[in-house]
């Protein structure tokens, strides 16, 4: 965890994220078109992050440990994600088991 602070400077929270896309063999990539709210950046207070996709029936999975997202029931984005400290978040969308 990285905390940026000093005299007169409150701690800052950092949110970085990456939406990755790896198409299956012989399949044209279809971007998941993620929308993050709020946008990535530095924040002075904790917040809840919302990730949505314009692609229908896509399931969004995320990690906060730097690992590539994969279909894992414990990592599905089913609602707002609480961001309380510096967080590097990675997200990927899957449809019918294939990353989109």
MDAnalysis code that builds the backbone (N, CA, C; Angstrom):
import MDAnalysis as mda
import numpy as np

u = mda.Universe.empty(300, n_residues=100, atom_resindex=np.repeat(np.arange(100), 3), trajectory=True)
u.add_TopologyAttr("name", ["N", "CA", "C"] * 100)
u.add_TopologyAttr("resid", np.arange(1, 101))
u.add_TopologyAttr("resname", ["UNK", "UNK", "UNK", "UNK", "UNK", "UNK", "UNK", "UNK", "UNK", "UNK", "UNK", "UNK", "UNK", "UNK", "UNK", "UNK", "UNK", "UNK", "UNK", "UNK", "UNK", "UNK", "UNK", "UNK", "UNK", "UNK", "UNK", "UNK", "UNK", "UNK", "UNK", "UNK", "UNK", "UNK", "UNK", "UNK", "UNK", "UNK", "UNK", "UNK", "UNK", "UNK", "UNK", "UNK", "UNK", "UNK", "UNK", "UNK", "UNK", "UNK", "UNK", "UNK", "UNK", "UNK", "UNK", "UNK", "UNK", "UNK", "UNK", "UNK", "UNK", "UNK", "UNK", "UNK", "UNK", "UNK", "UNK", "UNK", "UNK", "UNK", "UNK", "UNK", "UNK", "UNK", "UNK", "UNK", "UNK", "UNK", "UNK", "UNK", "UNK", "UNK", "UNK", "UNK", "UNK", "UNK", "UNK", "UNK", "UNK", "UNK", "UNK", "UNK", "UNK", "UNK", "UNK", "UNK", "UNK", "UNK", "UNK", "UNK"])
u.atoms.positions = np.array([
    [0.839, -1.176, 0.000],
    [0.000, 0.000, 0.000],
    [0.883, 1.238, 0.000],
    [0.550, 2.180, -0.800],
    [1.274, 3.441, -0.888],
    [0.373, 4.540, -0.370],
    [0.866, 5.250, 0.613],
    [0.113, 6.384, 1.138],
    [0.927, 7.636, 0.883],
    [0.341, 8.587, 0.232],
    [1.003, 9.848, -0.056],
    [0.483, 10.889, 0.918],
    [1.344, 11.339, 1.804],
    [0.908, 12.372, 2.739],
    [2.120, 13.099, 3.285],
    [1.900, 14.159, 3.940],
    [2.929, 14.971, 4.565],
    [2.254, 16.070, 5.348],
    [3.031, 16.951, 5.942],
    [2.421, 18.042, 6.703],
    [1.455, 18.846, 5.833],
    [0.227, 18.913, 6.256],
    [-0.769, 19.693, 5.530],
    [-1.308, 19.023, 4.281],
    [-0.875, 17.785, 3.989],
    [-1.335, 17.085, 2.785],
    [-2.038, 15.803, 3.209],
    [-3.345, 15.694, 3.011],
    [-4.053, 14.479, 3.410],
    [-3.640, 13.301, 2.534],
    [-3.834, 12.120, 3.071],
    [-3.533, 10.907, 2.312],
    [-4.382, 10.880, 1.048],
    [-3.827, 10.376, -0.027],
    [-4.534, 10.269, -1.300],
    [-4.785, 8.806, -1.613],
    [-5.874, 8.533, -2.241],
    [-6.170, 7.188, -2.711],
    [-5.946, 7.162, -4.204],
    [-5.386, 6.076, -4.697],
    [-5.101, 5.931, -6.115],
    [-5.905, 4.767, -6.653],
    [-6.569, 4.980, -7.767],
    [-7.280, 3.903, -8.439],
    [-6.747, 3.810, -9.853],
    [-6.176, 2.664, -10.176],
    [-5.719, 2.387, -11.535],
    [-6.486, 1.162, -11.996],
    [-6.837, 1.120, -13.234],
    [-7.493, -0.076, -13.723],
    [-7.130, -0.312, -15.166],
    [-7.296, -1.579, -15.556],
    [-7.021, -1.967, -16.937],
    [-8.111, -2.924, -17.374],
    [-8.659, -2.695, -18.513],
    [-9.621, -3.618, -19.108],
    [-8.862, -4.349, -20.202],
    [-8.695, -5.661, -20.034],
    [-7.897, -6.416, -20.991],
    [-8.790, -7.184, -21.945],
    [-8.254, -7.466, -23.104],
    [-9.016, -8.194, -24.116],
    [-8.070, -9.144, -24.829],
    [-8.381, -10.434, -24.760],
    [-7.609, -11.453, -25.462],
    [-8.615, -12.290, -26.247],
    [-8.703, -12.112, -27.571],
    [-9.697, -12.858, -28.344],
    [-9.328, -14.334, -28.464],
    [-10.343, -15.177, -28.603],
    [-10.121, -16.601, -28.843],
    [-9.578, -16.781, -30.254],
    [-8.995, -17.947, -30.519],
    [-8.464, -18.226, -31.856],
    [-9.548, -18.041, -32.903],
    [-9.175, -17.449, -34.019],
    [-10.075, -17.254, -35.157],
    [-11.345, -16.489, -34.800],
    [-11.291, -15.677, -33.786],
    [-12.466, -14.897, -33.398],
    [-12.092, -13.422, -33.396],
    [-12.874, -12.634, -34.068],
    [-12.624, -11.192, -34.077],
    [-12.909, -10.635, -32.690],
    [-12.055, -9.760, -32.197],
    [-12.296, -9.187, -30.874],
    [-13.538, -8.308, -30.857],
    [-14.263, -8.391, -29.756],
    [-15.431, -7.539, -29.540],
    [-15.210, -6.811, -28.230],
    [-14.927, -5.550, -28.284],
    [-14.627, -4.837, -27.043],
    [-15.820, -4.806, -26.100],
    [-15.534, -4.949, -24.817],
    [-16.582, -4.941, -23.806],
    [-17.077, -3.523, -23.513],
    [-16.338, -2.511, -23.943],
    [-16.744, -1.116, -23.735],
    [-17.125, -0.837, -22.286],
    [-16.184, -1.055, -21.379],
    [-16.432, -0.806, -19.961],
    [-16.591, 0.675, -19.686],
    [-17.423, 0.960, -18.711],
    [-17.557, 2.314, -18.186],
    [-17.285, 2.221, -16.689],
    [-16.347, 3.037, -16.225],
    [-15.981, 3.070, -14.818],
    [-16.494, 4.370, -14.215],
    [-17.099, 4.259, -13.040],
    [-17.584, 5.452, -12.364],
    [-17.267, 5.329, -10.870],
    [-16.447, 6.225, -10.348],
    [-15.808, 7.348, -11.016],
    [-14.655, 6.880, -11.899],
    [-14.110, 7.804, -12.678],
    [-12.987, 7.499, -13.552],
    [-11.728, 7.259, -12.727],
    [-10.723, 6.620, -13.348],
    [-9.469, 6.373, -12.636],
    [-8.806, 7.696, -12.270],
    [-8.002, 7.647, -11.230],
    [-7.314, 8.856, -10.804],
    [-6.967, 8.812, -9.333],
    [-6.647, 9.959, -8.780],
    [-6.327, 10.102, -7.365],
    [-7.542, 10.678, -6.646],
    [-7.895, 10.075, -5.513],
    [-9.052, 10.532, -4.749],
    [-8.649, 10.710, -3.296],
    [-9.209, 11.694, -2.645],
    [-8.857, 11.998, -1.259],
    [-9.708, 11.234, -0.249],
    [-10.755, 10.592, -0.686],
    [-11.647, 9.889, 0.229],
    [-12.048, 8.546, -0.378],
    [-12.380, 7.568, 0.457],
    [-12.862, 6.283, -0.052],
    [-14.121, 6.473, -0.896],
    [-14.360, 5.530, -1.808],
    [-15.536, 5.612, -2.675],
    [-15.913, 4.213, -3.146],
    [-17.057, 4.102, -3.787],
    [-17.516, 2.851, -4.386],
    [-17.382, 2.976, -5.894],
    [-16.736, 1.984, -6.511],
    [-16.502, 1.968, -7.953],
    [-17.566, 1.111, -8.630],
    [-18.136, 1.622, -9.699],
    [-19.110, 0.880, -10.489],
    [-18.525, 0.626, -11.870],
    [-18.616, -0.632, -12.336],
    [-18.154, -1.003, -13.675],
    [-19.352, -1.550, -14.437],
    [-19.595, -1.006, -15.622],
    [-20.679, -1.500, -16.471],
    [-20.141, -1.737, -17.876],
    [-20.905, -2.480, -18.679],
    [-20.516, -2.772, -20.054],
    [-21.704, -2.555, -20.966],
    [-21.409, -2.075, -22.183],
    [-22.461, -1.886, -23.179],
    [-22.763, -3.182, -23.921],
    [-21.925, -4.201, -23.748],
    [-22.140, -5.494, -24.396],
    [-23.153, -6.267, -23.561],
    [-24.232, -6.738, -24.188],
    [-25.265, -7.467, -23.471],
    [-24.793, -8.820, -22.973],
    [-25.322, -9.258, -21.849],
    [-25.044, -10.571, -21.265],
    [-23.574, -10.810, -20.957],
    [-22.800, -9.763, -20.744],
    [-21.394, -9.942, -20.386],
    [-21.284, -9.968, -18.861],
    [-20.442, -10.872, -18.357],
    [-20.157, -10.933, -16.926],
    [-18.787, -10.307, -16.717],
    [-18.708, -9.360, -15.805],
    [-17.463, -8.652, -15.543],
    [-16.816, -9.245, -14.294],
    [-15.544, -9.633, -14.443],
    [-14.753, -10.147, -13.330],
    [-13.612, -9.175, -13.087],
    [-13.152, -9.089, -11.838],
    [-12.093, -8.140, -11.511],
    [-11.116, -8.746, -10.513],
    [-9.917, -8.173, -10.471],
    [-8.930, -8.524, -9.451],
    [-8.351, -7.234, -8.887],
    [-7.833, -7.340, -7.680],
    [-7.166, -6.201, -7.055],
    [-5.738, -6.563, -6.645],
    [-5.257, -7.733, -7.103],
    [-3.905, -8.179, -6.753],
    [-2.956, -8.174, -7.950],
    [-3.376, -7.593, -9.068],
    [-2.533, -7.529, -10.255],
    [-2.670, -8.717, -11.185],
    [-3.368, -9.763, -10.753],
    [-3.559, -10.951, -11.591],
    [-4.563, -10.654, -12.698],
    [-4.446, -11.409, -13.789],
    [-5.407, -11.262, -14.888],
    [-6.769, -11.785, -14.435],
    [-7.832, -11.053, -14.705],
    [-9.171, -11.513, -14.329],
    [-9.563, -12.770, -15.107],
    [-10.266, -13.659, -14.437],
    [-10.763, -14.897, -15.041],
    [-12.114, -15.200, -14.404],
    [-12.926, -16.019, -15.076],
    [-14.221, -16.374, -14.486],
    [-14.038, -17.079, -13.139],
    [-14.364, -16.400, -12.090],
    [-14.260, -16.902, -10.721],
    [-15.428, -16.297, -9.950],
    [-16.314, -17.137, -9.430],
    [-17.503, -16.605, -8.750],
    [-17.197, -15.605, -7.635],
    [-16.026, -15.718, -7.005],
    [-15.700, -14.793, -5.917],
    [-15.234, -13.438, -6.435],
    [-15.005, -13.315, -7.739],
    [-14.495, -12.074, -8.319],
    [-15.431, -11.470, -9.353],
    [-16.694, -11.878, -9.358],
    [-17.639, -11.289, -10.305],
    [-18.064, -9.916, -9.788],
    [-18.199, -8.994, -10.682],
    [-18.617, -7.637, -10.328],
    [-20.146, -7.628, -10.310],
    [-20.708, -7.767, -9.109],
    [-22.158, -7.851, -8.971],
    [-22.759, -6.568, -8.406],
    [-21.935, -5.568, -8.231],
    [-22.398, -4.300, -7.681],
    [-21.205, -3.396, -7.457],
    [-21.403, -2.283, -6.770],
    [-20.290, -1.369, -6.515],
    [-19.165, -2.058, -5.742],
    [-17.915, -1.716, -6.094],
    [-16.729, -2.267, -5.440],
    [-16.191, -1.193, -4.498],
    [-16.102, -1.493, -3.189],
    [-15.587, -0.483, -2.267],
    [-14.078, -0.288, -2.451],
    [-13.659, 0.951, -2.649],
    [-12.247, 1.304, -2.766],
    [-11.914, 2.134, -1.532],
    [-11.079, 1.573, -0.654],
    [-10.776, 2.229, 0.620],
    [-9.305, 2.619, 0.752],
    [-8.430, 1.975, -0.035],
    [-7.000, 2.268, -0.019],
    [-6.517, 2.315, -1.458],
    [-5.221, 2.560, -1.653],
    [-4.678, 2.542, -3.007],
    [-4.971, 1.176, -3.621],
    [-5.571, 1.166, -4.793],
    [-6.011, -0.078, -5.416],
    [-5.672, -0.078, -6.894],
    [-5.061, -1.164, -7.341],
    [-4.867, -1.379, -8.771],
    [-5.860, -2.463, -9.151],
    [-6.852, -2.089, -9.915],
    [-7.945, -2.990, -10.256],
    [-7.864, -3.350, -11.730],
    [-7.995, -4.646, -12.033],
    [-8.054, -5.105, -13.423],
    [-9.418, -5.749, -13.630],
    [-10.025, -5.501, -14.775],
    [-11.353, -6.040, -15.072],
    [-11.364, -6.627, -16.471],
    [-12.167, -7.671, -16.647],
    [-12.341, -8.288, -17.962],
    [-13.774, -8.788, -18.058],
    [-14.321, -8.744, -19.269],
    [-15.675, -9.219, -19.505],
    [-15.658, -10.572, -20.189],
    [-16.563, -11.448, -19.760],
    [-16.685, -12.778, -20.347],
    [-18.130, -13.007, -20.763],
    [-18.302, -13.594, -21.927],
    [-19.626, -13.951, -22.425],
    [-19.534, -15.389, -22.903],
    [-20.351, -16.250, -22.312],
    [-20.355, -17.676, -22.647],
    [-18.956, -18.272, -22.516],
    [-18.225, -17.869, -21.469],
    [-16.904, -18.413, -21.194],
    [-15.772, -17.823, -21.999],
    [-16.062, -16.920, -22.938],
    [-15.040, -16.314, -23.783],
    [-14.866, -14.852, -23.403],
    [-13.606, -14.433, -23.279],
    [-13.346, -13.036, -22.956],
    [-13.752, -12.154, -24.126],
    [-14.467, -11.081, -23.824],
    [-14.888, -10.132, -24.862],
    [-14.307, -8.766, -24.578],
])
